[in-house]
Amino acid sequence: MANIKPLLTSLPCGPVRLANPTRATAQWVGCLAMLLHFAVFAWAQSPPETDPQASPSGAQEPAATAIQGDLFLKAMQEKSIQVAQRAARSVVAIARVRRETDPRTETLRFQFGPGIRLNELSRPTDPDFVPTDYAAGVVIDNEGHIVTCFSELSDPRSSDYYVWCNKEPRTAEPTWVPAEVQAGDPFSDIAVLKVNESIDLVPIELASDYEARKGELVFAAGNPYAAARDGSTSMAWGIIANIDRALAGQPGQTSSLQEKQTLHHFGGLLQIDANLSNGFNGGPVLNLDGAMIGLIIPNAYVPTAAKHGGFAIPVDETFQRAVDSLKQGKIPEFGFLGIVPEEIPASRREAGIRGAYVSRVVPGLPGDLAGLRPDDVIMAVNGQPVFDRNSLFYALSRQGAEEKIDLSVRRFSSFGGSAENITLKGQLSKKYVASKIPAYTLKPLPSWRGLSVEYATALPTEMLRFMSRSLPTPPKLAALQVEPNTAAWQAGIRPGQLILAVQGETVSTPDQFTELVNRFSGQSIEITLIDAADTLRKVSVP
């Protein structure tokens, strides 16, 4: 450490008295960690030459120490510049303009003196335009798709969006264009915009098979305070403070499962210690190679003045599966098991048992079909440890509908005897997502003769008022929408009815339903369903 000491005393983040000791500590630790990283880098690139005049003890002269210090700082600076240059080509600024507001007046009022105000009419493409709603986004392919936060876009039915990149404003209109889709999902808090103009955008590199580590140095790019409307995004740097974090609920209250409206309320987030001011939401977290490892999202219960840090969705299989679905105009699907989990009873926790306690298994749903029983404890899903009901929901939601899973279960004897560890195999259905803001997509919901179908478990509770008791295994599909005065409506099909078969063939997925009705196109098709009276009926749809 003797060789580095002169450098530490000369750091710009060095002996400065700050009002916030916690922030000061974080800055010192971050500076030191980054310094050490680049010290290794500098030594690897330029190993010091042996000084023939060096003393026998091997001690270096002050001049040699200063040269090494300069190498450290130059390597640190060069790496930071390289990451910033790469991000500049792939990170954009996004402005949202509400349609009920005239975009010509969507500007800030600047105070010039007592009683003197300027409210000059301007358009979003005007360099003096300052949006009131803004975020960042990341270019993910050569077709103009941009990923950002769903919560930052709000409802596209009442908003217009403008994207700035490379100092040129471009419109990103939420209108349907063939092969150009735009969609957003509240549960993953991910949305995809499509820029419909041909512009020079460079897709960012997504880190594949990347395992983020606590303490890792990272960079962030964004649009703080809408400053990047000039087309040049801003940078920040820090460390990964922790991994597998969950968004907190409202302080002083215990959030119920129904109040946890995103996947991130159950865990999985990267916690970032960096100066992420307003406008970084939707921007990327980058590793030292400039690859994207996370998407920055907001936390509603962190005060604006305390946002020295934030959270990011990791770029993993779940993230990429959601983005791929949204690019196709489809809402991502999340796995559903059909059980009621609770926290493990205190007596078993004291005995060292960890996992999610199964208090109820819904008959006919995936958990029941897999062989789960009340009083079981689920310890892992596909090898991923489960510590409580939150981590169980997170592990299941990372899977898609129809995904096959392995459940590691601790089963207790009903007579109070010894317990055993068993493995059960199951196949998930689709989770119903209850959100205050509905998902949106520009791709119309698939419809056949006025009928749109969905997984029965994904229908709202008020729509699906019953589950069949007449069959040992309930149908997996149900009518989601039936347009009045269409062939399906006139045949007697209504929303919420369970669909069992098409032309006598059992159907279990919406895609399978679509494939079968298309196979018999041009003729009347027999649909087997169960109505609200739990009666098995067959109807012919002309």
Stockholm file with secondary structure:
# STOCKHOLM 1.0

chainA/1-542         MANIKPLLTSLPCGPVRLANPTRATAQWVGCLAMLLHFAVFAWAQSPPETDPQASPSGAQEPAATAIQGDLFLKAMQEKSIQVAQRAARSVVAIARVRRETDPRTETLRFQFGPGIRLNELSRPTDPDFVPTDYAAGVVIDNEGHIVTCFSELSDPRSSDYYVWCNKEPRTAEPTWVPAEVQAGDPFSDIAVLKVNESIDLVPIELASDYEARKGELVFAAGNPYAAARDGSTSMAWGIIANIDRALAGQPGQTSSLQEKQTLHHFGGLLQIDANLSNGFNGGPVLNLDGAMIGLIIPNAYVPTAAKHGGFAIPVDETFQRAVDSLKQGKIPEFGFLGIVPEEIPASRREAGIRGAYVSRVVPGLPGDLAGLRPDDVIMAVNGQPVFDRNSLFYALSRQGAEEKIDLSVRRFSSFGGSAENITLKGQLSKKYVASKIPAYTLKPLPSWRGLSVEYATALPTEMLRFMSRSLPTPPKLAALQVEPNTAAWQAGIRPGQLILAVQGETVSTPDQFTELVNRFSGQSIEITLIDAADTLRKVSVP
#=GR chainA/1-542 SS CTTTHHHHHHCTTSSCCCSCHHHHHHHHHHHHHHHHHHHHHHHHHSCCCCCTTCCTTCCCCHHHHHHHHHHHHHHHHHHHHHHHHHHHTTEEEEEEEETTSCGGGCSCCEEEETTEEECCCCCTTSTTCCCSEEEEEEECSTTCEEEEEHHHHCCGGGEEEEEEETTEEEECCCCCBTTBCCEEETTTTEEEEECCSCCCCCCCCBCSSCCCCTTCEEEEEECGGGGGGGSCCEEEEEEEEEEEECCCCSTTSCCCGGGCCSGGGSSCEEEEESCCCTTCTTCEEECTTSCEEEEEECCTTSCGGGCSCEEEEECSHHHHHHHHHHHTTCCCCCEECCEEEECCCHHHHHTTCCSEEEEEECTTSHHHHHTCCTTCEEEEETTEECCSHHHHHHHHHTSCTTCEEEEEEEEECTTSCCEEEEEEEEECEECCCCCSSCCEESSCCCCBTTEEEEEGGGSCTTTCCCCCSSSSSCCSEEEEEECTTSHHHHTTCCTTCEEEEETTEECCSHHHHHHHHHHTTTSCEEEEEECTTSCEEEEEEC
#=GC SS_cons         CTTTHHHHHHCTTSSCCCSCHHHHHHHHHHHHHHHHHHHHHHHHHSCCCCCTTCCTTCCCCHHHHHHHHHHHHHHHHHHHHHHHHHHHTTEEEEEEEETTSCGGGCSCCEEEETTEEECCCCCTTSTTCCCSEEEEEEECSTTCEEEEEHHHHCCGGGEEEEEEETTEEEECCCCCBTTBCCEEETTTTEEEEECCSCCCCCCCCBCSSCCCCTTCEEEEEECGGGGGGGSCCEEEEEEEEEEEECCCCSTTSCCCGGGCCSGGGSSCEEEEESCCCTTCTTCEEECTTSCEEEEEECCTTSCGGGCSCEEEEECSHHHHHHHHHHHTTCCCCCEECCEEEECCCHHHHHTTCCSEEEEEECTTSHHHHHTCCTTCEEEEETTEECCSHHHHHHHHHTSCTTCEEEEEEEEECTTSCCEEEEEEEEECEECCCCCSSCCEESSCCCCBTTEEEEEGGGSCTTTCCCCCSSSSSCCSEEEEEECTTSHHHHTTCCTTCEEEEETTEECCSHHHHHHHHHHTTTSCEEEEEECTTSCEEEEEEC
//
